Structure formats: C-alpha cells, structure tokens
Amino acid sequence: MIKNLDGLQKCLVFTEEGIEVADKLKKQNCFIFCRNPQLEYARFVNVFAEEKRNMDSKRKYVLVDAGYYLGENVQIGFNSYVEPGCLIGHDVTIGSNAVILAGSIIKNAVIGDNFFCNEKAVIGSPAFTICEDENGNKYRISTLGRVIIGNHVEIGAYDNISAGCCGDTIIEDYAKLDVLIHIGHEAHIHKNVELIAGTIVGGFADIGDNAYVGMNSSIRNRISVGSNSVIGMGSNVVRDVETKKQ
C-alpha cells in the first residue's frame, strides 16, 4: 500500500516493460511487482473470501414463526414487516418501518428506515468481477464489500443489487427503483434518483441527485450521470452526462 503520494508521479516511470519505481519511494512503501496485478489481487482476496465462508458455515439460520430465515447478528428496527420466504443474512442491519415482501434475499447490507422491498429482490449478491489467469481462463474475483441503502428507499420486484467488490454499492435516501433492475458493484445511486423498469447500471457508475432513467436503459460501467438529468427510454449511455441546471 502506498503511504505517501507526494511526488508520486515524479517517482513512477511508465515504460513498455512496466513501471520503474524510484529508490526513495521503495524505501517508504511496499511494492510487489507481477505480470498480472489483477489476477494476483484476485488470488489474494479469494483467500479472505474462503475464510469468511468457512466461518459462516458454522453460523446458524433460524426459521422464525413468520416464515422467513434470519441469520446471526441481524438487527431489524421496530414496526418492520417481513413476509414468508425471505432470507436475511448474517450481520445485516435494517432500520425501522421496513416492509420486505415474499421471497426477497438480503445479505451484506446496511439499510436505513422506511425501506420498501418488493417480491423476490436480491440485495447484496456477489459482484460480477472477472479476470484471466496465466492460461487465459476466466477467474472470479471474490466480493468483500457491502450494499449501503439510505432512508425511504424502494427496491422493485426481481431487482438485483450487487455488493461492492472491494468497496460499497450505495443507494441514497428517497431513491426509487422499479422492477427488473440491476445495479452493478460499487455503483452510487444518489438522492431522489428514479430508475424505471429494466434499467441496467454498470459497476462504479454514478447517478446524481434527482436523475431520471427511463425504462430499458443501460448505463455503462464507470459512467457519471449528472444531477437532474433525464435519460430517455431505451437509451445506451456510454459517455458521461453533464449535470442539468435547474
């Protein structure tokens, strides 16, 4: 991990063969050189993911009288309603006045008050992050992050919200998601965003306050959609969209 970023660009020289690091920077930080950094990172985090699975395998789920499964160390606020067939995973936190309808699965999540979750939504699913090994075969990068959801958020039926791969996927207050929506890992949905049925939001995408995205639209990964923007029905957004002035 690089501890000191002062003068970093002057200390790193990019060549066709790779990166040359100044001796001064080597003394201050730890560098590990490899041909495929993404693959080595994947192998590193996969060790942690396996350890977590081993620990979770020893934890218990309880089928409560209301007909849903509850993991260990779960917190659900007062006046909340959970229908049969749901599963709330270990260490999940949900605020007060939540309504979670039948068949929904919530894992790796911290959720605020007045949450409304329609049927069969999946929140906190593993991120789809893939690299290649030395033989060109596809290799999964494990998910270590979470989903952070604010207050007064609505999730539609059959929505899928991926947990962050190494950070968090964030959905802010008053965001409203229609049915059949996918939110990729580390995406950030800001306050009062409205996503209509069939929307796909790629990983690391950022959708600003009060934006509206029409049905069956796709937002490419790492794209920024500015506040107050209106994305029309069936759009494919592959470039950043500027904030719309009110």
Summary of the structure (lengths in Angstrom):
residues: 246
radius of gyration: 20.6
end to end distance: 42.2
largest distance: 63.8
contacts: 795
relative contact order: 0.09
helix: 12%
strand: 30%
